[in-house]
Amino acid sequence: MEIGIDSFASAMASNGKEPANSSVVIAELLERIELADKSSLDVFGIGEHHRKEFLDSAPSVILAAAAARTKKIRLTSAVTVLSAADPVRVFQNFATLDLVSNGRAEMVVGRGSFIESFPLFGLSLHDYDELFSEKLDLLLNIRKNEVVNWSGKFRPALKNQSIYPRPVQNPIPIWIGVGGTPESFIRAGTLGLPLMVAIIGGDTHRFKPLVDLYREAGRQAGHASEKLIVGLHSLGYVGKTTEEAVRDYYPGYAETFTRIGKERGWPPVTRAGFDAQRGPLGAFLVGGPDEVAEKIIRHSKALGGVSRVSFQMDNAGLSHEKLCEAIELIGTKVKPLVNVAN
């Protein structure tokens, strides 16, 4: 199983209430990606947001900087908000990243969990799903064909248009990032694309019927089972002990998600709710190395087999030093425990 880290390049200071120095934030993020590579982690992902709290509006630029400082780790988006992007530019950006990294680029494409990109780029939320479907179709067409003939509703047609550069990898990996919509799981399966499931709350095993939908849709579309791989993106943090991990992570997590919850009508975070989420069935991967490794294995079995797990850690106001410690623990302790069990 591949183990990795996802980051949204949080722009906030460790108190979660004021912006940090943006240049320092990016420099420290690049240090963490370099450390993840040295710690034998498999993948590092950068999200995409267009908000004051995050510095990841141009993930391919951050990943290209990381490519120059790393040797083995795969570099991916997490996710590319394809609905609000031009698929031609998305392909060109990640094909270039693939060249810079000598074949280590990937992308996870999705519709995003925030909606600020729609008004920013002059798009209508009424077209939320239709935009994604059309742009995914074009992106896959570009990946397959050097010369593209394509037409759609939202973008000018392409007629005998050559698109460059071409990546090292043929094909460059494209994952579908999904939340909890059955149609999204079915679409990924029908297309035979790998699936990255973001589970940031609830009991992980409850996603099994949706994962089954994905695999069955892929089977019915004639795709080989080895193409239908599932990844898991979860909130998580690893400390030397469970007590240390909870002490470090909970305060900042509670502040962040209570604030986000106000935008979405969620109730405030409670310690009881947090403890349930980090319990045996809950989604959070927060604890000591042994506990977290056991939970990853348990989640994989519950979902019928998982090929990749990514920790989303920089959502709790943790210091750069604490995040570095966690990355080392995940790479040197958690990953070996998981792979021995597999």
Steps between C-alpha positions, in 0.01 A plus 500: 500500500618851417505750786512874444422851619257758363539870575282804439792737569331664795579871509402541865731531799502220757236685703266461202381860524743709297694460175855373518788626284409349162857458381589314818191278465601394148864447599398278791255307282778423252719385789223260608464358150876445489484333841213276386717387209792424732265319740398258222144620466347425161304809404444864593190688387422871485138615503344790313311783667441865424459632854701715736566205734696299241795554265425216259320681216779384260584145617705405193742786575556379857538142377753606235709670768477181705601288199835678486567408864384137505600174337237227538176627647202535266352849474128553453218748526249442779278599327510701179166683483439396140153658478658846523809431288592473133586133437759600241694704756453234768652239269785729395582591861514141618674373187769761568512390865546144376797610291653698787458206740604235246170314507374556855194718434137410555176689535187441702215689337170589663240767554646627827336539839497882487318700234695829486662404168166520316437874536875567478516351151157615387325163527152411619434254782197386303750331267691334786484139380469567128817708500698225667373227269580696185843612616594151616406369156730755337786433743487127428484570127815713525676233704422239235558705185780735400272649234158580643160529335237586756192715553286580804259747652724713723826530308585584137548191287842362413557391139819318407671681786834366621559535873848505653707414689438129536590345836762236576230262620262365239240533630559747782289381795167675551299412810142605573456666839156435652304574816176314556299531176412158346509644148863603548602147600314353203658749258852414618431128465345534156806692381738251662682771694654459846286636782610726786233509771505794740360381831523781752221392732272214591585131511730393219334161450177673396668591170526133403172499298626799300836334436309189391303717255831622356640151456178362352470791255859436394436129458191561289696744283757228434790638701750263659480482879862611536406837343228560757715611791378693802682764705394651830550864603441556872572756767786370709803563715751267663680570826743291699204390711125525462481742792757729338324486162163594648651777712674651197224461245164556669513871594588623152269252334208618716570865418534440125195283452278705727589801283440313174183355647351846544514543122326169439250481783685231694485489881813597696766234549482315834760285669253210515447520125873516439565197720235305309668589170840381619347183646515156335238571231535877457671664204786680678852354495616668820712313752830325560669299220368159605144621543495687170656210307238262642225741401628534142501123465150480648370769264653325200328174587170679561511655152604181323861604453667840480812574294587844638440696822575872527509697826362855499680657798543874454146587607562523874742789545791265559850645487744413225704305753203292610402426140857391425499266799174348381630452146805315630283279721265418212790414271720308744241343732149493353584404142718199594233372739232526233712333233601213728132431564425508129 
